[in-house]
Amino acid sequence: MSEGDESVRRRYRFAEWALTAVPTMAVRHFGKCLMCGQRSADTAEPDEAQVWCLKHAGLTHHSGYELSAFQYFNATMTDPKAEQRVT
């Protein structure tokens, strides 16, 4: 440490966390063109994302696509008392 730096001590505790799906949010799907980067709006229906890819291919003759699905999650500490003990 250089002159004038103050020494700081910290104590960390590792805690267990869990992910749970947000029940009010459905799985979402979207299609993305790998050639130009355009993507469809996200939708609850996977068929709609696939149809977007096919329409985009018809308009542009682009041939590479990615179909993705995602879901929203909440992270919660499995031991809520652990948060209070961290200093």
MDAnalysis code that builds the backbone (N, CA, C; Angstrom):
import MDAnalysis as mda
import numpy as np

u = mda.Universe.empty(261, n_residues=87, atom_resindex=np.repeat(np.arange(87), 3), trajectory=True)
u.add_TopologyAttr("name", ["N", "CA", "C"] * 87)
u.add_TopologyAttr("resid", np.arange(1, 88))
u.add_TopologyAttr("resname", ["MET", "SER", "GLU", "GLY", "ASP", "GLU", "SER", "VAL", "ARG", "ARG", "ARG", "TYR", "ARG", "PHE", "ALA", "GLU", "TRP", "ALA", "LEU", "THR", "ALA", "VAL", "PRO", "THR", "MET", "ALA", "VAL", "ARG", "HIS", "PHE", "GLY", "LYS", "CYS", "LEU", "MET", "CYS", "GLY", "GLN", "ARG", "SER", "ALA", "ASP", "THR", "ALA", "GLU", "PRO", "ASP", "GLU", "ALA", "GLN", "VAL", "TRP", "CYS", "LEU", "LYS", "HIS", "ALA", "GLY", "LEU", "THR", "HIS", "HIS", "SER", "GLY", "TYR", "GLU", "LEU", "SER", "ALA", "PHE", "GLN", "TYR", "PHE", "ASN", "ALA", "THR", "MET", "THR", "ASP", "PRO", "LYS", "ALA", "GLU", "GLN", "ARG", "VAL", "THR"])
u.atoms.positions = np.array([
    [0.843, -1.179, 0.000],
    [0.000, 0.000, 0.000],
    [0.882, 1.234, 0.000],
    [0.420, 2.221, -0.736],
    [1.194, 3.460, -0.758],
    [0.846, 4.319, 0.448],
    [1.687, 5.283, 0.679],
    [1.508, 6.157, 1.839],
    [0.183, 6.902, 1.715],
    [-0.574, 6.993, 2.790],
    [-1.848, 7.684, 2.801],
    [-3.043, 6.770, 2.585],
    [-2.828, 5.544, 2.089],
    [-3.941, 4.602, 1.929],
    [-4.369, 4.065, 3.287],
    [-5.662, 3.938, 3.475],
    [-6.164, 3.360, 4.718],
    [-6.487, 1.900, 4.476],
    [-6.160, 1.084, 5.449],
    [-6.453, -0.335, 5.354],
    [-7.929, -0.558, 5.679],
    [-8.600, -1.312, 4.840],
    [-10.022, -1.603, 5.034],
    [-10.172, -3.112, 5.141],
    [-10.902, -3.543, 6.153],
    [-11.166, -4.967, 6.314],
    [-12.644, -5.201, 6.095],
    [-12.939, -6.249, 5.394],
    [-14.334, -6.617, 5.152],
    [-14.481, -8.109, 5.396],
    [-15.660, -8.475, 5.826],
    [-15.964, -9.885, 6.035],
    [-17.155, -10.233, 5.152],
    [-17.026, -11.324, 4.414],
    [-18.085, -11.745, 3.511],
    [-18.600, -13.107, 3.948],
    [-19.879, -13.321, 3.715],
    [-20.492, -14.626, 3.971],
    [-21.238, -15.011, 2.700],
    [-21.049, -16.218, 2.277],
    [-21.750, -16.691, 1.096],
    [-23.116, -17.203, 1.502],
    [-24.093, -16.916, 0.671],
    [-25.465, -17.301, 0.957],
    [-26.012, -18.134, -0.201],
    [-27.012, -18.922, 0.094],
    [-27.679, -19.736, -0.913],
    [-28.809, -18.921, -1.541],
    [-28.909, -18.989, -2.852],
    [-29.949, -18.302, -3.588],
    [-30.712, -19.301, -4.448],
    [-31.947, -18.984, -4.769],
    [-32.763, -19.836, -5.632],
    [-33.449, -18.971, -6.681],
    [-33.624, -19.528, -7.872],
    [-34.371, -18.859, -8.930],
    [-35.748, -19.494, -9.046],
    [-36.768, -18.654, -9.173],
    [-38.128, -19.145, -9.410],
    [-38.722, -18.337, -10.555],
    [-39.416, -19.020, -11.433],
    [-40.031, -18.357, -12.578],
    [-41.108, -17.389, -12.096],
    [-41.184, -16.239, -12.735],
    [-42.231, -15.274, -12.412],
    [-43.543, -15.835, -12.967],
    [-44.492, -16.146, -12.097],
    [-45.697, -16.853, -12.554],
    [-46.570, -16.048, -13.511],
    [-46.500, -14.727, -13.464],
    [-47.343, -13.907, -14.337],
    [-46.699, -13.637, -15.693],
    [-45.466, -14.103, -15.894],
    [-44.760, -13.862, -17.153],
    [-44.567, -15.183, -17.895],
    [-45.164, -15.279, -19.070],
    [-45.047, -16.488, -19.882],
    [-43.671, -16.544, -20.542],
    [-43.290, -17.730, -20.977],
    [-42.070, -17.882, -21.773],
    [-42.270, -17.082, -23.055],
    [-41.247, -16.350, -23.467],
    [-41.315, -15.509, -24.655],
    [-40.389, -16.077, -25.739],
    [-40.711, -15.823, -26.993],
    [-39.959, -16.352, -28.132],
    [-39.680, -15.222, -29.122],
    [-38.544, -15.299, -29.801],
    [-38.276, -14.363, -30.893],
    [-37.347, -15.014, -31.906],
    [-37.442, -14.525, -33.134],
    [-36.572, -14.967, -34.209],
    [-35.603, -13.850, -34.554],
    [-34.392, -14.234, -34.931],
    [-33.365, -13.244, -35.280],
    [-32.665, -13.685, -36.560],
    [-32.497, -12.746, -37.478],
    [-31.764, -13.007, -38.713],
    [-30.273, -12.926, -38.413],
    [-29.547, -13.962, -38.758],
    [-28.107, -13.982, -38.497],
    [-27.314, -13.205, -39.547],
    [-27.962, -12.825, -40.622],
    [-27.259, -12.098, -41.668],
    [-27.324, -10.581, -41.457],
    [-28.482, -10.056, -41.037],
    [-28.612, -8.601, -40.895],
    [-28.897, -8.160, -39.461],
    [-29.195, -9.107, -38.576],
    [-29.416, -8.773, -37.175],
    [-30.838, -8.363, -36.820],
    [-31.722, -8.215, -37.809],
    [-33.105, -7.876, -37.486],
    [-33.737, -8.999, -36.687],
    [-34.701, -8.622, -35.830],
    [-35.376, -9.654, -35.052],
    [-36.856, -9.341, -34.954],
    [-37.599, -10.380, -34.712],
    [-39.040, -10.231, -34.559],
    [-39.343, -9.645, -33.188],
    [-40.577, -9.190, -33.033],
    [-41.035, -8.807, -31.696],
    [-41.122, -10.087, -30.868],
    [-40.894, -9.985, -29.558],
    [-41.032, -11.207, -28.770],
    [-42.508, -11.505, -28.567],
    [-42.821, -12.786, -28.515],
    [-44.195, -13.248, -28.473],
    [-44.302, -14.486, -27.593],
    [-45.490, -14.728, -27.087],
    [-45.727, -15.935, -26.291],
    [-45.853, -17.164, -27.188],
    [-46.080, -16.954, -28.483],
    [-46.295, -18.060, -29.418],
    [-45.036, -18.339, -30.244],
    [-44.442, -19.527, -30.096],
    [-43.232, -19.829, -30.886],
    [-43.496, -19.832, -32.386],
    [-44.716, -20.200, -32.804],
    [-45.040, -20.223, -34.233],
    [-44.942, -18.824, -34.850],
    [-45.304, -17.798, -34.091],
    [-45.238, -16.432, -34.619],
    [-43.797, -16.026, -34.907],
    [-42.870, -16.438, -34.054],
    [-41.455, -16.134, -34.284],
    [-40.944, -16.877, -35.522],
    [-41.388, -18.107, -35.717],
    [-40.980, -18.873, -36.891],
    [-41.551, -18.275, -38.174],
    [-42.798, -17.837, -38.117],
    [-43.418, -17.221, -39.295],
    [-42.676, -15.939, -39.662],
    [-42.249, -15.167, -38.658],
    [-41.475, -13.954, -38.945],
    [-40.210, -14.318, -39.720],
    [-39.516, -15.366, -39.278],
    [-38.284, -15.796, -39.960],
    [-38.566, -16.141, -41.415],
    [-39.654, -16.866, -41.656],
    [-39.991, -17.271, -43.025],
    [-40.355, -16.063, -43.887],
    [-41.104, -15.119, -43.327],
    [-41.451, -13.908, -44.078],
    [-40.199, -13.084, -44.384],
    [-39.319, -12.965, -43.401],
    [-38.077, -12.215, -43.598],
    [-37.227, -12.887, -44.677],
    [-37.179, -14.206, -44.663],
    [-36.419, -14.938, -45.689],
    [-37.006, -14.673, -47.070],
    [-38.328, -14.658, -47.163],
    [-38.977, -14.391, -48.447],
    [-38.682, -12.996, -48.974],
    [-38.603, -12.017, -48.080],
    [-38.339, -10.638, -48.494],
    [-36.870, -10.371, -48.803],
    [-35.970, -11.021, -48.078],
    [-34.545, -10.672, -48.161],
    [-33.658, -11.753, -48.767],
    [-34.155, -12.973, -48.837],
    [-33.374, -14.145, -49.264],
    [-32.261, -14.480, -48.275],
    [-32.359, -13.965, -47.050],
    [-31.410, -14.344, -45.999],
    [-31.753, -15.761, -45.547],
    [-30.740, -16.555, -45.237],
    [-31.002, -17.967, -44.961],
    [-30.626, -18.432, -43.553],
    [-30.004, -17.594, -42.732],
    [-29.597, -18.032, -41.392],
    [-30.423, -17.352, -40.312],
    [-31.004, -18.150, -39.424],
    [-31.870, -17.612, -38.364],
    [-31.608, -18.290, -37.039],
    [-31.920, -17.580, -36.001],
    [-31.832, -18.105, -34.634],
    [-33.200, -17.925, -33.999],
    [-33.740, -18.991, -33.430],
    [-34.982, -18.911, -32.663],
    [-34.615, -19.049, -31.202],
    [-35.077, -18.116, -30.392],
    [-34.731, -18.119, -28.969],
    [-35.983, -18.049, -28.120],
    [-35.882, -18.632, -26.943],
    [-36.948, -18.548, -25.941],
    [-36.308, -18.061, -24.650],
    [-37.038, -17.237, -23.914],
    [-36.523, -16.765, -22.638],
    [-37.660, -16.652, -21.637],
    [-37.285, -16.641, -20.377],
    [-38.262, -16.558, -19.301],
    [-37.718, -15.660, -18.208],
    [-38.595, -14.978, -17.509],
    [-38.197, -14.101, -16.418],
    [-38.188, -14.872, -15.104],
    [-37.181, -14.580, -14.264],
    [-37.025, -15.250, -12.978],
    [-36.805, -14.230, -11.869],
    [-37.160, -14.620, -10.668],
    [-36.823, -13.861, -9.463],
    [-35.759, -14.632, -8.702],
    [-34.774, -13.923, -8.168],
    [-33.764, -14.538, -7.308],
    [-34.141, -14.226, -5.863],
    [-34.188, -15.252, -5.048],
    [-34.500, -15.052, -3.630],
    [-33.479, -15.801, -2.788],
    [-33.123, -15.190, -1.683],
    [-32.187, -15.821, -0.769],
    [-32.936, -16.918, -0.006],
    [-32.361, -18.114, 0.030],
    [-33.048, -19.221, 0.694],
    [-32.921, -19.142, 2.206],
    [-31.947, -18.358, 2.700],
    [-31.773, -18.138, 4.140],
    [-31.819, -16.634, 4.377],
    [-33.035, -16.051, 4.555],
    [-33.134, -14.597, 4.692],
    [-32.345, -14.031, 5.866],
    [-32.103, -14.825, 6.891],
    [-31.334, -14.326, 8.040],
    [-29.870, -14.090, 7.670],
    [-29.391, -14.744, 6.629],
    [-27.979, -14.594, 6.228],
    [-27.706, -13.170, 5.784],
    [-28.674, -12.508, 5.162],
    [-28.469, -11.138, 4.699],
    [-28.203, -10.203, 5.872],
    [-28.818, -10.443, 6.999],
    [-28.647, -9.597, 8.164],
    [-27.281, -9.787, 8.794],
    [-26.637, -10.945, 8.618],
    [-25.365, -11.225, 9.268],
    [-24.166, -10.697, 8.491],
    [-24.348, -10.331, 7.220],
    [-23.229, -9.861, 6.403],
    [-22.810, -8.482, 6.883],
    [-21.511, -8.312, 7.107],
    [-21.012, -7.006, 7.555],
    [-19.935, -6.509, 6.632],
])
